[in-house]
């Protein structure tokens, strides 16, 4: 077993992903077991997607939803839509019931930027916020992501990572607990070196607030995510099947000022290719910090 500290291999991201490119061009690689380099890359993207669990779980009438600059660990939390106001369509959406979620509204994030040195983030694409029960006063939300992109640059190192999301998320629940699901949700990820990978997943998760009754329609309090699901991770000719669980559950810390806002918990992925399996463990240790272990 070998552990890769996030703070250590982040400094060598270029060489790591360059090695991944070399592996992708090696004709023997597609038939081999998961390598340590591939596990590091897979862990980076899966950790990014896990840190997005809170997205699509709440709705703000002014900004849509709290968004994270998840493509780069250690980047500052992006509150609301930061330095831009997305285009809302329709401008005054219908709300047939008394809950905070409108019947349907689309937010277009074209031109949205955010700067908090040394990080600069650029957003684009659209998110549709839909009330799946428009005549019932409750908390239910459906979000449809269409080429929703976040590109994050560390201006000190000139390292840029990006994620483009497409798919649908649904959430429902009470002020104490939420149920969240996504089916065939896709993230196209670009690493700092320019290498790319795709993660297509079907995940289900339950969120339980630390303090009962503290979940609000426009904000998520601290609490635990219990996640299960399956997915496919592909980079070049490499393609792996994943089965993920959490033990202990992932703790979302609403007070974190850097991404990911998961300060405890472990995500375990059983990774399979051609009948060969490996275990990749992502352990979140503090705000903005995690380690990836392959065994």
N, C-alpha and C positions, 0 to 999 in steps of 0.2 A: 504493500500500500504506500502510495506517495501523496503527500498533501501539497497543494499549490496555494500559497497565500495570495489573496486578491491584490494586496498592496505590493507584493513582490513581482508577480508576473505581469501586472499592469505596466510596469516600467519597461518591460521587454516585449510589449504587445506586438511591435513591428516584427521582431524576429520570430516570435511564436507563430503568428499568422502567416508569415512568409514560409515557415516550415509546413504549415497546413496547406498552402498553395502547392508546395512541392509534393506533399502527400497526395493531393488531388490529381496531380499530373503523373503519378506513379501507377502504372497499370496493374500492379499487384495490390495496391491499397484497397480497392473496392472489395477484395475477397478476404481481407485481414480483419482481425479483431480491432476494437476501438483502441487507438493509441493514446498516450498521455497528452500529446498535443491536441488531438481531436477532442478529447475529454475536456480540456481547458476551454476550447472554442465553444463546444456544446454547452458547457456550464455557464459561460458568459451570456449566451442568448437565452437559455432557460431561466437564469436568474433575472434577466431583464423582463421576461414575460411574467415571472412570479411577482416582481415588484409592481406590475401593472394590475394586480388583483383589485386594488382599490378603485381603479378607473371604471366608469360605467356603473358604479354603485351608488352615486349620489347625483343630484342635479341642482344647479344654481340658476335662478331665473336671469341673472345678470351675465354670467360667464359660461354657463353650460355645465362644466364639471371641473373639479381640481385635476390638473394634469401634472404628471411627473416627467422629468427629463431622464427617464429610465435608461436610455442608451449609454450613459456613462456613469458608473458608480462613483460617488463622491461629488457629483454635480449637485448644485443647489435645487431644492424643491421649487417647482414652478407653481406659484399660487395663482389659481384661476387662469386667465389668459395673458398675464403679465403685461407687456407694453402695448398690446393691441386689443381692439374690440372686434371679435369675429363678426362677419356679416350674418345676420339672422334672417331666415326666410321660412314663413312669412314674418314680417316685422312685428306683428302683434298676433301671435299664435292663439288659436282657440283653446280654451280649457273648460271642458264640459262638466267637470266635477270640481270639488273643492280642494283636491290635493295639489301639491306644488308642481307636478309634472304636467306640461301641456299635452294636448292630444298628439301633436306632431310639430317639431321645429327642426330646421337644419341650420347648423353653424358651419360657416366656411372660414377656415383659419388661414387662408392665403395672405401672405405678407406679415404674419405674426412673428415677432422676434423678441428675444429676451437676452439681456446681458447682465451677468454677475461675475466679474473677473475672478478667475481666468476663463470662465465658460461663457460661450455664446450659443444660444439655441434658436433654430429656425423651425417654424411649424407650417404645415400646409395640409390640404385635403379637407374632408368634411366629416362631421359626425351628426347623424340624425338621432334626436331624442324623442322617443315615442312612448305614450302611455298605452300599454296593452289592454288596460281596463278603463277606457276613457269616461265611462259613466258611473264608475264605482270609486268612492273616496277611499283610497288605500295607498300603500307605497309599492308600486310596481313600475319598473322602468326597463325599456328596451333601447339599446344603443346600436346603431348601424354605422360602422366605420368604413369609409371609402377612401382608399389611398391616403389615410391619415399618417403624416410623416413628421418625425422629429429628427433633426440633424443637430448634433451637439459637438462643438469644437472647443478643445482646451487650447487657448491662444498661447499658452506658455510652451507646450510641446508640439503644437500644430496637429494634434491627434483629433480626428473627426470620426465619430460613430453615428450611425443613423438606424432608424427602424421605421418601416412602413407597414401599417396595419390595415387589414381588410377582413370584415366579418361582422357577426352579430353577437352581442352579449345581452343576457337578460338577468334581472335581479328582482327579488320580491322578499318581503319579510315584515318585521316589526321594528319597534324602537330598540329591541335588544338583540335581534339576530336576523341575518340576511342569508338568502340562498342565491347563489350566482352560478350561471352556466354559460358556456360558449361551445359551439359545435362547428368543427372545421374552420376555426379562426386561424388566420394566417399572419405571420410576421416575417417580412423580408428584412434581414439584418445585414448591415455593412460594417465590417470591423475597421479598426484604425488603419490597417494596411491596404484596405480596398477589397479584401476578400469578402465573399458574401455567403450567406446561408439562409435557409428557409425553415421555419418551424410551423407546422400545421397541427393544431391540437383540438381535442375535445376534452374540456376540463369542467369539473363541477367542484364548487367550493362552498363552505358554510363559514360565515363570519359571526363571531360571538363577541359582543362588546365587553370590555373589562368591567364597565359599570352598566348594570342593567338599565334600560330606558334612555340611554344616552345617544343613540343613533338619531341623527336629524336628516331631513331630506336633502340638505345642501352641504352636509359635512359628515365625515366618518371619524368617530372617536378611536382611541386605541383599542385593540382587541386582537383576537386570534383567528387566523385563517386555517381551516382544515381542508386540504386540497387532495383530490384524486383525479386521475385521468390518463389518457393515452395520447400519443402524438407521433409525428414523423419529423425527424431532423435531417435535412439534406444540405450538403455543401459539395458542389461539383458532382463527381460521380459517386460520392459517398452518401449513403442513405441508411439511417438507423431508425428502428422502432423503439419508442420509449413508453414505459409505464411508470407513472409518478405517484408518490404518496408523501405525506408529511408526518414526521414523528421525531420530536415533538412538533406541535403546530407552529406555523409561522406567526410571529407576533408583530403586528403593525403598530408602529409608534407614531401617533399623529403629531408629536412634537419634534420629530426629526427634521433637521434643516438641510440634509443632504440625502441623495438617493443611493440605494434603495431604502425606503422607510420601513425596513424589516430589521429589527434589532436582536431577534432571537428566533430559534427554530431551525429545523432541518428538512430539506426537500431531498427525497431519495428517488433516483431514476434508475430503473432496470433497463439497460440499453441492449438491444438485440439486433444482430445482423448475421444472416446465413447460419442461424442456429447457435451462434456464439454469443454469450451474454457477458456483460460487464456491469458493475455498479458505479454510478456517479452520484456522489453525495455533495450537496451544496449546503453548507452550514452558515447561517447568518449570525454574526457575532456582535454587531453594533450598528448604529446608523451608518449607512454607506459602506459597510464592511462585510465580506463573506469569504469563505474558502471553498475550493473545489477539490474533492478527493476521488480518485479512481481506484477501484479494487476489483 
